[in-house]
């Protein structure tokens, strides 16, 4: 479908993205000594806003919604990299890597967060919070465009929660605002500073994983902090439509969802398996259970918070983490990966095929997929979509793993772990990604993060569909 006001929407996107760069300046009244960093945000913000105004005045022309969405994200990556680059300690590729990692809610980083000014720590968390909601959703919060539904869906939001897109966007933003405030309060109660609480809440809800501490959540050495983080990660990785059911107290409908049940089943299987592998690796049972529980949720939700280093983990436990990162979170949530909904549909289809071979030919068997409030028959179209996406995703994963392993000189397991983290927008690292990582490796990971956040078919449609 062609969007009739492509240039106008692009201009508004540029103004919005420039305006977002001004938000970190709100930190300065609390940390006035960092006023010297203000120009590094003001300069790219003003340039973006002015360019957006110029583009808005140009003659309008047709542009597909998928191309508008891709433009918004690519432009966002570039303009958001400027503050990091102007900070002076990063190369252009490193600055772009940090920007992409933020907006895609990945969480891999090449910065020394322990020495980073507060305004940049807030900026990183804010990038992830905005990236989790999406640029189109942010724009539609303030400006209703023609074909808003198409734009909304092109960004990867399959469900319209209310009668209109405007109301849908407002409800989602209100939910996330509520959970952000709740998470910040809970973190503060259990010992985090107010600033750390705010940043970690933004990053946990967006399944981003940026932390103000080098040791991530492990720095706080607190079980309550870990439980709060798990709760926020679960909220972030839950489909928006299911989250609304939970928000409204419709627990029964929420628990009926095939996606939620599949996630629960995975947890019941993978956490004990990972615990067993960690025990065999030399950890105590209690420590292994704690590590397996938190890090399994971090990988499956594609958040990327950690409580330990993975350098001493058994390879079998790392393999479980890779599998969880590949599966990922809920469709329509802030998470990455193939997505729980697609994998659940494929597993249901697999079980149906096996059962069909074990029963008489004339017996009719039907398979259903429950979305919470409604139950739909699992048909060939849904299975083909899930299968095609999963196959494409795995092909890209294999190519990316081999490329990263070749150019970084790491082991195949390390390359597989790191690229699963990039493509799944997870952010967990086994040590391959750091300040010394080569530009080629960072670019490979950047490509993976973009493909993972925007979803592969959105990019294919943007570049190849309707071309003449």
N, C-alpha and C positions, 0 to 999 in steps of 0.2 A: 504494500500500500504506500502511496506517495503522500508525503506531508507537504501541504501547499505553502507553508511559510518556513521553509528550511533555513534560509539566511537569517530571518528574524529570530527564530528560536536559537540558532547558533550564537547570535549576538547576545541574547538574554543569558545564555549559558555562560558566555565569557564574562559578562557583568557579575553574575552570581559567583562564579569561581574566583574572580578578583576580590569580591566582597568578603568571601570566606577567609582570605588571607589577612583581613583586618581583625578577625576575631581574637587571635593570640595577643593582640595589643591590650586586651582586657586584663591580662596578667600583670601589666606594668604598674598599676597603682599599688599592688601587693608586693612587688619586687622592683622598686624604683631604680635600683642600681643597674638594672638591665635596659634602661632607656636607650642606651647606645645601639641596641639591636633592632630598634623600631624601624629604621630605614630599610632593613633587609626584608621587611614585610610590606612596608608602604610602597616602595618602588615598583615591585611586580604587581601589586594590587592596583595601583593607579594606572599603570600601563594596560593591564587587562581590562579594567573598566572603560577606559577611553577607547581601546580597540573594539570592545563590545558595542559601544555607542555608535562607532563608525559603521560597523557591520550591520547594525539594526537599521541604519538609514539607507543601506544599499537596496537595490531592486530585489524583490523577493523572487525566488525560483523554487521549483520542485526539488524535494530531497526525501529519500525514504527514511522512515523512523529509525531503522537500524543504523543507518549512516549518521544520523544526528546523535544517537546514543554513543556510538564509537567515537565520533568527533569530540563529544563532551568529555569522555574519559581520557582520550589521548591528550587533548588540550589541558585537562586538569592535571595529568601527570607532569606535563612540561612546565606549566606555570607554577605548580607547587614545589618543583625542584629548585627554583631560584633562591628562596630563602636559605636552603641548605648550602647551595653553591656560594652564595654571597657571604655566608658565615666564614668561609675561607679555608676550611680544613678538608674539603672533599673535592675530588675531581668531578667533572660534569657527569660522568657515568655513575659515580658513587652517589651524587646528589639525586640523579634520576632514579636510581635503585631505591633510595630511601623514600622518595615520593611515591613510587609505584607500590612499594611494600606497605606504605601507609594506606593509600586509597584502596588498594585491593584487599585490605585487612589481612595481610600475610603476617608481618611482624618480624621478618628477617631484617637484620640491621648491620651496618658497617660502622656505626658510631660508638664512641665510648660514652655511654649514658651517665656514668658516674661523674663526668666532667662537663656535661652539657648544661648550658644555661636553662633556667626554669621555663622561659618562654618557648624554647625549642622542645622541651619535654612535653609541655602542654600542646604545642603545635602537632607533634607526632600523634598524640592521643586523639586530638580533634580530627586529624586526617582520617583516622580509622573509624571514628564515630560517623563522620560524614560519608565515608566510603561504604560503610555498612548499610546506611539508608539509601544511598545512591543519588547521583546528581539530578536525574530526572525527578525523583521523588521530592528532593529539596526544592526544585524549581516549581513543581506543581503545587507545593504547599503555599506559594505566594502568587503564582501566575497560572491561570487555567488556559491552556492552549487548545486549538482545534486538534482533533485526533489524540487527545490526552491519553485515552485508553491504549492506543497503539504504542505510544511512546513508553507508557508505564510497563506494558507487557514486553516490549523490546529490550528493556533493561533487566529482564529476568524475573519479573513479578507476575506469576501466573494467575493469582486470585484477586478478584475485586471483592473486598470485604463488606462494603456498604453499597447503597444504590448508585452513588456517583463516585468517580475517581477522587474528586476533591475531598469528600468525606472519608474515603478510604485512607488517603494520605494523612489527613489530620488525625485519624484514629491511631495509625501506626506511629506517628511522631509523638502523640500523647502517651502511648504505651511505653515507648522507649524513653521518653522524658521521665515518666513515673519510675521505671526500673533503674534509670541512671541515678535519680535522687535516692531511691531506696538502697541501692548498692553503695553509694558514697557514704550514707549514714551508717550502714552496717560495718563497712571497712573501718570507719573512724571509731566506732564503738569498740572494736577489737584491736585497736592499737596503731593503725596506719595514720599518718598525718593527713590533714584534710586535702592537701594538694595531691599526694600519692593516691588517696582514696578516689578522688575525682578522675584522675588519669586512668587508673586501673579499672574503674567502673566503665568508662568509655570504651576501653580496649577489650574488656571481657564481653560486654554486651554486643559489640560489633564482631566478635570472634576474631579479633585482631592480634592481640598478644604482645604489643609493645609494652615494655616495663621501664620504670625509672631506675631499676636496679639491675646490675650485671647478672646477678643470680636469679632474676625473675621473682616468682612467688616464693621460691625457696629461701630468699633473703630473710623473710619475716619469720620463718621457722614456727609457724602457727597453724594448728589444725583448724581453728575457726576461720582464719583467712582463706585456707584452702577450700573449705566447705562453701564459703560465700562465693569464691571464684567458680567452683563447680556449678553452683546454682545459676550464676550469671551466664556462664558458658552454655548451659542447657537452654536458658531463655533465648540467647542469641542464635543458637543453632536450630531452634524450633521454627517451623513454617509460620509466617505471619498470621494466616487464617486460623491455625491451631492455637497460636498464642492468644488470639482474640477470644477463643472459647475459654481458655484458662483464665484470662483477664476478667471475663464475665462470670467466672465461677462455675462454668459448665464442665465439671470434672469428668463426668461419665462420658460425654461426647468426646472430650479430649483423649481419654484413655481408650476409646473405641478405635481411634485412628490406626490404620495399618502401619503408618510411618512411625508412630510412637511405640507401637508394640514391637516393630522390627528393631528399633533402637534399644528397647529394653531387653529383647532377646540377645542382641549382639553383646550388650553389656554383661549379661548373665553368663555368657560363654567366654568372652575375651578377657575379662578381668581375672577370673580364676586361672585361665591358661597363662596369662602374663605373670600372674603371681607365682605359679609353679616354675616358670622359666627363671624368674628372678631368685627364687629360693635355691634352685639348682646352681645359680650363678654365685651363691655365697651369702646372700642377704637373709636376715631373719624373716620368719613368716609374717610378723606384724609389720615390719618395715616394707616387705615386698608387697603386702596387701595395700598399704597406704600409697606406695609409689605406683602400683598398677592402677588403682582406682582413679587417682588424680590425672595421671598422664594418659590413660586410655581415653578419658573424657576430653582431655585437651586435644588429642589427636583426632578423635571422631568429630568433635565440634569444629575442628580446624582452627582453634584459637591460638595454640602455640605457647601457652604459659607452661613453665616447667618448674619442678621442685628439686631437680638434680642435674648432674651432667650425665650424658649418655655414653661417654667414652669408655666406661667400664661395664656397660650393660652387655649381657649375652646376646649373640646374634639372633637367637630365636625370639627374644623379647623385642628386639628392634624390628624383626620381620612382622610381628603382630602390629607394631606401631605403624609400619608402612602400609599394611592392609587397611587399618582404620583411617589413615590419612587419605588413601585412595577412595574409600567409600564416601567419607565426608558427611555433611549435615543435611538438613532438610531443604527440599526444593522451595524456593521463594524466601529463604532465610538469608542471613548474612554469611553463611558458611560456604565453603568450596567443596571440591571433590566431585565424584560422579553423582552424588546425592543419594540420600537414604531412600527416597521415593522410587527412583529408577532401579536401584539395586533390589528393593523389596518387590517391585513388579517382576523383575527378571527371576527372582527366587521363586515367586508364586507360579510363574510360568514353567519353571523347571520342575517344581513339585507336581504341577498339573500334568506335564508330559510323562513323568515317571508313573504317576497313578494311572494314566490312560493305558499304559502298557500292561498293567496288572489287573485290569477289570475287563468284563466282556465288551465286545466291540459296540454293541447297541446301547450301552449304558451312557447316558448323558451326564456330564460333569461340568459344572460352571465354577469359575473362579472370580471372586470379587475383590475390589480394592476399596477400603473405607477411608473417606476423608474427614471423618468425624461426624458431621451432620448428615452426610449423604454417602450412599453406597453405590458404586458403579461397577458394571461388568467389565472385567479385564479383557479387552479385545486385542485383535492383531495390531491395530494402529499404535496403541500404547506400548505394546511389547517391542514393535519395530523401532519406535522412537527411542526407547530406553536402550535397546540393543545397539542401535547405530551410534548413539552418543557414547555408550560405554566402550565400544570397540575403537572409536576415534580417539577417545580419551586415553585408552591404554596404549594405542599406537604412538601418540605424542609422548606419553610417559616413557616408553621404551627408547625412543629416539633421543629425548631429552636426557635420560639417564646415561646413555652411552656417550653423548656429547659432553656432558658435564664431567663424567669420569675421565674421558680422554684429555680434555683441556685443563683439568685441575690436577690430574695425577693422583687422585684419591682411589680407594678401592671401589669395586663395583657396589658393595653394600652401602658404602658411604655416599656414593653418587646416587643410588636408588633412594636412599633416605632423604637426601637433600633436595632432589628434584621432586619427589613426592610431596615434600613440604612446600616447595615453590608452586607447583601446579595445583595443589590442593589449597593454596593460600593459607597454609598452616602457620609456618614461622618457626617451627622447631628446627634446631640445627645440631648436627653431630660434629661440627667444627670446621666444615668446608667453607662456610660463609663467614668472613671476617674482614677487617680493614685491609688485609693484605691480599685478598682475593683478586685475581686478574679481571680486567674489564670484560674479556671474552666470557668468562664464567658468569659474571654479573649480568651480562646481556642475555645469556641463555636462561638464567633464572627470571629475569624481567619478562621475557617472552612467556615463560611458564606461568608467572603470576597473572599476566594480562589475560591469557587464554583461560585460566582458571576462574577469574572473577567475572569476566564478561560472558563466559560460556562460549564454546567453540562455534556453535551454529550462528550466533549473533554476529560474529566477525565474518563468517563465510557469507552470510546474507548481505552484510554491509559492503563487502568488496566485490562480490560476484553476482548477486541477484539484481535483476532489472538492468543489467549493463547492455548497452547497445553499441 
